[in-house]
Amino acid sequence: AQKVTQAQTEISVVEKEDVTLDCVYETRDTTYYLFWYKQPPSGELVFLIRRNSFDEQNEISGRYSWNFQKSTSSFNFTITASQVVDSAVYFCALSEVDSGNTPLVFGKGTRLSVIA
Amino acid sequence: ETGVTQTPRHLVMGMTNKKSLKCEQHLGHNAMYWYKQSAKKPLELMFVYNFKEQTENNSVPSRFSPECPNSSHLFLHLHTLQPEDSALYLCASSPGHSGANVLTFGAGSRLTVL
């Protein structure tokens, strides 16, 4: 069985603050992929990042960074110097490969509100 | 048009109506998906089609009937729905059905069942 937990339901920050969105996952597979998607008010999920289970290197893309730690089964997402346009619902998701390329399973999402 | 397009964007229907949701992708992808997004629930996978063949049916009630006539089009036929079926229905596509593949989503069809 696989499970993705995003314990933070809603977060509010003031513009320019840094914010970290937590994601904890469960899987018995050794080969799997983790994803983050952003859902702005328009409704469309936008892909942000994919990480495979063998690549624990942290990644930075502009103001976004991701911290993947297999030891704690976490894949956390940090936004530095947040902006109002970052306001959205953010989803963490998991796909297993060993279990037969299972479709994406999503966490419940974290709603981020950035206040000007 | 590019990406994944869903129509209609909003739909209101009675419990006895029959309607359909349409999804079209212009990305040359071979796998298409229906997800349901309800308030306070995680995104739930409903159906997966890979090369027009249904590969996943996630215990979805028979009042939801998918159709995939080709790799570019996916339909969700709705009949005798219940109010709890009100939700945002999201279509997605990917190059193939692989755990590594990134899904590209449409903007969704918001369904209200009265």
Interface residues (C-beta under 8 A of the other chain):
Chain A: V4 T31 Y32 Y33 F35 Y37 S42 G43 E44 L45 V46 F47 R50 N52 F91 S95 E96 V97 N101 T102 P103 L104 V105 F106 G107 K108 G109
Chain B: Y33 K40 K41 P42 L43 L45 V48 E56 L88 L90 A92 H97 S98 G99 A100 V102 L103 T104 F105 G106 A107 G108 R110
